[in-house]
Amino acid sequence: MSNLKLKTYSDACQYLCKFTDYERMANVHYSQNAYNLNRMKWLMRKLNNPQSELDCIHVAGTKGKGSTAIMLATILAQAGYKIGIYTSPHLVDLRERIQVWHNNRRTLISKNDFTNLMNRINHRLNNQKGLNSQRLQPTFFELMTALGFLHFTEQKVDIAVIEVGLGGRLDATNIIRPLVSIITRIDFDHIDKLGHTLCKIAQEKSGIIKPGVPVISFTQKTTADQVIYSASKNNAAWHPS
């Protein structure tokens, strides 16, 4: 990638779009070659792990994860907290994915902040040996996720509500250790990637469950419920309601 300074928001977007974007690609094999948490962890180390400075709520699921993230952000913002919210995909403006809500204002990341942070990422990546290897080359979504973490850290948000992009287990957002993990209703989605049974899909979604982190699950079909309960119990994270 270029060592040239990105001067405008348009430059930053063009730079970002040079990276692999699985959201726009059909028939991408769901594996650790394409969706690689080690690659995301490597990227975040180069950026000094901004996600480790954030108090997060992690939201996965099939139905309602986006609206759940929005409702949580709304409730917390109304309670007086400064909230960062990361969602995907966007509808009109790429910056919709990264917002800060505070004092009854909902603010998209500014074009200037977007450009400056992308320059920081560009600089760090171009000072790393072996970046062009398949193992280290970050994706569009990974860079957007990293940019979101950086922005929320700089804005000193009280809580960051982070929506999973795809699945959970191998999603780029799954490098966080949240205050709580939330799994909304699980159903058949992205079966070409996550699996053709509800059990396999639930296993991918429950991949966000971490040792000692409380998990809240919506009412699920029996198969999905059993998978989530088992993963939660194994991680001592189950808090029945």
KAPEDA-V353535 format. One record per residue. N is the residue number from 1. PHI is phi in degrees with one decimal (none if undefined). PSI is psi in whole degrees, 0 to 359 (* if undefined). OMEGA is omega in whole degrees, -180 to 180 (NA if undefined). Layout:
N/PHI/PSI/OMEGA  N/PHI/PSI/OMEGA
This chain:
1/none/161/-172  2/-71.1/144/173  3/-87.6/354/-177  4/-66.2/144/178  5/-69.4/135/177  6/-82.1/114/-171  7/-89.6/332/-175  8/-131.8/167/176  9/-59.9/322/178  10/-61.7/319/177  11/-60.5/317/-178  12/-64.3/319/179  13/-66.8/319/179  14/-64.5/321/177  15/-62.5/312/-179  16/-59.1/320/-176  17/-73.4/355/175  18/-78.3/345/-179  19/-89.8/154/-178  20/-57.4/129/-179  21/-118.9/98/-178  22/-68.8/342/178  23/-65.4/334/-177  24/-101.9/4/-175  25/-112.0/136/176  26/-93.4/153/173  27/60.0/40/174  28/-84.6/124/-178  29/-68.9/126/-178  30/-80.4/99/-179  31/-152.0/174/180  32/-73.4/353/173  33/-73.7/319/180  34/-88.4/313/-178  35/-108.3/100/-167  36/-126.2/105/-180  37/-65.4/331/178  38/-62.4/322/178  39/-65.6/319/179  40/-67.0/319/178  41/-63.3/320/177  42/-60.4/313/180  43/-59.6/314/-177  44/-68.0/328/175  45/-62.2/321/179  46/-67.1/339/179  47/-103.7/14/177  48/66.8/30/172  49/48.9/61/179  50/-61.5/331/-179  51/-63.2/335/-179  52/-73.1/347/179  53/-92.4/357/-174  54/-103.5/143/166  55/-90.7/118/-171  56/-121.3/156/166  57/-119.3/128/-175  58/-107.2/128/-175  59/-122.9/120/176  60/-123.6/175/178  61/137.7/180/179  62/-101.4/306/-177  63/-109.9/125/173  64/89.3/6/-178  65/-69.2/323/178  66/-66.2/314/-180  67/-68.7/327/176  68/-64.0/317/178  69/-60.8/317/180  70/-64.2/315/-180  71/-62.9/318/178  72/-61.6/314/180  73/-61.4/319/180  74/-63.4/313/-179  75/-61.8/313/-178  76/-67.5/322/178  77/-66.1/319/178  78/-65.5/334/178  79/-79.6/358/176  80/103.1/1/179  81/-81.4/152/172  82/-90.9/118/-169  83/-115.6/134/168  84/-101.3/140/178  85/-133.6/127/-179  86/-118.1/117/-179  87/-133.4/168/175  88/-160.5/155/-6  89/-80.2/181/176  90/-93.2/163/179  91/-95.9/311/-176  92/-124.0/312/-173  93/-116.0/129/179  94/-53.3/328/-177  95/-71.4/350/175  96/-58.9/333/-175  97/-68.5/336/-175  98/-126.5/107/-177  99/-132.4/155/173  100/-123.2/128/180  101/-112.8/125/-179  102/-162.9/140/178  103/51.4/48/178  104/62.7/21/177  105/-120.1/137/175  106/-114.4/112/-172  107/-117.4/121/172  108/-68.4/151/173  109/-53.4/133/-177  110/-70.6/157/178  111/-62.2/325/180  112/-67.7/315/178  113/-64.4/319/178  114/-57.7/313/-178  115/-66.0/316/-179  116/-63.9/318/-180  117/-69.7/324/178  118/-67.6/326/174  119/-62.9/320/179  120/-63.0/316/178  121/-64.1/315/180  122/-57.7/316/-180  123/-62.3/314/-179  124/-64.6/320/-178  125/-68.2/323/-177  126/-78.5/356/175  127/-105.7/17/-180  128/-113.6/131/177  129/-72.4/144/174  130/77.6/14/-177  131/-61.2/328/-176  132/-74.3/354/177  133/-71.1/151/-179  134/-60.1/329/-177  135/-67.3/326/-173  136/-105.5/344/-176  137/-67.0/114/-179  138/-72.5/165/179  139/-102.9/171/176  140/-53.4/310/-177  141/-67.2/323/178  142/-63.9/318/179  143/-66.6/319/178  144/-63.3/319/179  145/-64.2/316/178  146/-61.0/318/-180  147/-63.7/321/177  148/-62.0/314/179  149/-61.0/317/179  150/-62.1/315/-178  151/-64.7/315/-179  152/-64.1/324/178  153/-66.5/314/180  154/-64.5/325/-179  155/-80.2/355/179  156/53.3/51/178  157/-69.3/152/178  158/-76.5/319/-180  159/-143.1/138/175  160/-110.2/122/176  161/-93.5/117/-172  162/-115.1/117/177  163/-90.4/132/175  164/-63.5/143/177  165/-80.3/300/-179  166/-139.5/126/177  167/70.7/252/-179  168/168.7/303/-175  169/-55.1/313/-177  170/-105.9/9/-178  171/-71.1/145/-177  172/-59.8/333/180  173/-72.6/347/-172  174/-80.4/19/174  175/-92.0/353/-179  176/-82.0/156/169  177/-113.6/98/-171  178/-79.9/170/172  179/-69.9/323/180  180/-154.3/146/175  181/-107.1/139/-179  182/-125.3/132/177  183/-120.3/115/179  184/-81.6/186/-175  185/-55.3/130/179  186/-100.0/132/177  187/-145.8/187/-178  188/-76.5/113/175  189/-149.4/148/-180  190/47.0/46/-175  191/-64.1/336/178  192/-67.3/339/-179  193/-110.2/317/-172  194/-90.9/343/180  195/126.1/157/-175  196/-96.2/5/176  197/-124.8/155/179  198/-64.1/328/179  199/-61.9/313/-179  200/-66.3/320/179  201/-63.6/317/179  202/-63.1/325/178  203/-63.6/321/178  204/-67.5/316/-180  205/-65.1/319/-178  206/-74.8/0/175  207/-65.8/349/177  208/-82.8/350/-179  209/-72.0/130/-175  210/-125.4/152/-178  211/-54.1/128/175  212/77.4/359/-180  213/-98.9/122/180  214/-58.2/145/178  215/-127.0/137/176  216/-116.0/128/-180  217/-120.5/138/171  218/-66.4/165/175  219/-59.8/127/-174  220/-118.8/163/168  221/-65.2/153/-171  222/-52.2/315/-177  223/-60.6/312/-180  224/-66.4/321/-179  225/-60.5/319/-180  226/-65.2/320/179  227/-64.8/314/-179  228/-65.0/317/179  229/-61.1/317/-179  230/-64.1/315/180  231/-64.3/321/-180  232/-68.2/316/-180  233/-63.8/319/180  234/-64.5/331/-179  235/-100.7/9/-178  236/51.6/45/-174  237/-119.6/4/-172  238/-81.8/124/176  239/-124.1/91/-177  240/-64.5/145/180  241/-107.8/*/NA
